[in-house]
Amino acid sequence: MSSENGRAALARPQAQPPLQREQARTIFQKGAPGRRAFECPVADVPQPEGEELLPARMRRRRPPALPEVSEPELVRHYVQLSKRNFDLDSGFYPLGSCTMKHNPRLHERVAALPGHARLHPLQDGERAQGALQLMWELQQALAEIAGLPHVCLQPSAGSHGELAGVLLTRAYHEDRGEQRRKVLAPDTAHGTNPATVTMAGLELVKLATDARGGVDVEDLRAKADPDVACLMLTNPNTLGLFEPNIEEIAAIVHGVGATLYYDGANLNAVMGISRPGDMGFDIVHFNLHKSFTQPHGGGGPGSGPIAASERIAPYLPRPLVSCREDGSFALELEGPKSIGRLRGFHGNYGCFVRAYAYIRSLGADGLRDVSEAAVLNANYLLAKLRERGVAEYLPLAYGELCMHEFVLSGAPMKRALKVRTLDLAKRLLDFGFHPPTVYFPLLVEEALMVEPTETETRETLDAFADAIAEILQEAAADEQLAAGAPYSTPVRRLDEVSAAKRPVIRQAL
Ligand SMILES: Cc1ncc(COP(=O)(O)O)c(C=O)c1O
């Protein structure tokens, strides 16, 4: 290249400035041979005569190709990566059904106390009495919230709790000599419900939704037969509506000898107000990482304890934590009818500590306040959106009011402004908001599911309503704008289907 050409190239604006190009490199592409963030001390473990610490057959032929970077490079790399993501600590995250609420920092401090954080999962229960007490008290608190007497903390997520619940139902029926094959779930159900049914080897039967957005009771009556093992339901449902016919539904389900399962993902709307056990549910799962605050998302550790009625209790997974007569605590390992273990050790203990701290710091009245504020915030936002004239393009899919979340339909917006719900969601990123859940529940055309949670201020809710109104206004002036969004994020519009189906999670070196 001549020097003139070189100067011209330098003067031309480059597609990606040098610093951003550098930041886009993977950790494996950074650094230099021999560069270190940490020096390992030389091993001082005495080596037995004639023996190697690690036999040669267990060693790699070549050392692993680890990144060789300095500490500042390492720190910058991960801090830059973290800044490229959207997180709850930087902004509003109204992802419907997921309850992305603020996680009080106090709980992090409690969970990080060495007595909790450094507890070994194989520690003898007699020497971990404090941890067992915490688990037992959490079991008691969750039992009270669910209105069911027995709790097992083991499952690691809501979906894992669902699996436990369906396996419990199967065990209950088999113990009575019945091989029931079908599980009923409404067509608004979260995708994990049908997946759980299939995983448990049972057959899913969908129930229709009626004009109010609840279970179509006549359809239930027609499908409830002696081959039904259980009905899985979330209440409020995924349309953000409380099921007013729940007692009648419970009577129909119990009438054919089936059980009623409560998907507790929406418990944030009813804590301390109504209890699934009182509604007639036999088994409940909690998403500790939603209603009881935990950092979650991105596959992070979750916790999905289950509560059960007396008749289901014998089948609960083991171990359970029990309180002996002398006030000490024990891990109950045996249970002749138990469905067994669902995972190693005792569950995600760190999640138990955070949930326990949350429940204890709020108390019963505080939990009720949480749910009331969550419902108030959702209805406030709904009213604000109506006030801003949004309802013409994004009407509420069912009903007039909502519980802790609501589902809008973007169908009129798509017809009138050529803006799909996906485009609106992407454009919200340019306004600094994480988009709500889109295209779920499936029965709502162009669904937009908004869950503001109780931890957001009125100012944030107003700003969000303003942003939606502004996006609709700009769409009326320029049809293409939303279709190209986002414009301000480190990466623009991604091919999300390929990312999910064909993930490239490592780069060839
Ligand atoms: C209604 C509903 N049920 C079940 C689940 C599954 O919970 P988890 O993600 O903890 O497995 C979710 C998760 O978002 C949900 O929203």
The ligand as an SDF file (V2000), in Angstrom:
LIG
                    3D

 16 16  0  0  0  0  0  0  0  0999 V2000
  -46.1060  -19.3840   34.7690 C   0  0  0  0  0  0  0  0  0  0  0  0
  -44.7400  -20.0400   34.8800 C   0  0  0  0  0  0  0  0  0  0  0  0
  -44.6700  -21.3400   35.2590 N   0  0  0  0  0  0  0  0  0  0  0  0
  -43.4950  -21.9690   35.3910 C   0  0  0  0  0  0  0  0  0  0  0  0
  -42.2980  -21.3380   35.1410 C   0  0  0  0  0  0  0  0  0  0  0  0
  -41.0230  -22.1160   35.2650 C   0  0  0  0  0  0  0  0  0  0  0  0
  -40.1880  -21.6210   36.2770 O   0  0  0  0  0  0  0  0  0  0  0  0
  -38.5920  -21.7430   36.1960 P   0  0  0  0  0  0  0  0  0  0  0  0
  -38.1500  -20.7600   35.1540 O   0  0  0  0  0  0  0  0  0  0  0  0
  -38.1120  -21.4040   37.5600 O   0  0  0  0  0  0  0  0  0  0  0  0
  -38.2770  -23.1600   35.7930 O   0  0  0  0  0  0  0  0  0  0  0  0
  -42.3140  -19.9930   34.7270 C   0  0  0  0  0  0  0  0  0  0  0  0
  -41.0390  -19.3040   34.4150 C   0  0  0  0  0  0  0  0  0  0  0  0
  -40.9370  -18.2450   33.9060 O   0  0  0  0  0  0  0  0  0  0  0  0
  -43.5640  -19.3260   34.6150 C   0  0  0  0  0  0  0  0  0  0  0  0
  -43.6240  -18.0360   34.2590 O   0  0  0  0  0  0  0  0  0  0  0  0
  1  2  1  0
  2  3  1  0
  2 15  2  0
  3  4  2  0
  4  5  1  0
  5  6  1  0
  5 12  2  0
  6  7  1  0
  7  8  1  0
  8  9  2  0
  8 10  1  0
  8 11  1  0
 12 13  1  0
 12 15  1  0
 13 14  2  0
 15 16  1  0
M  END
$$$$
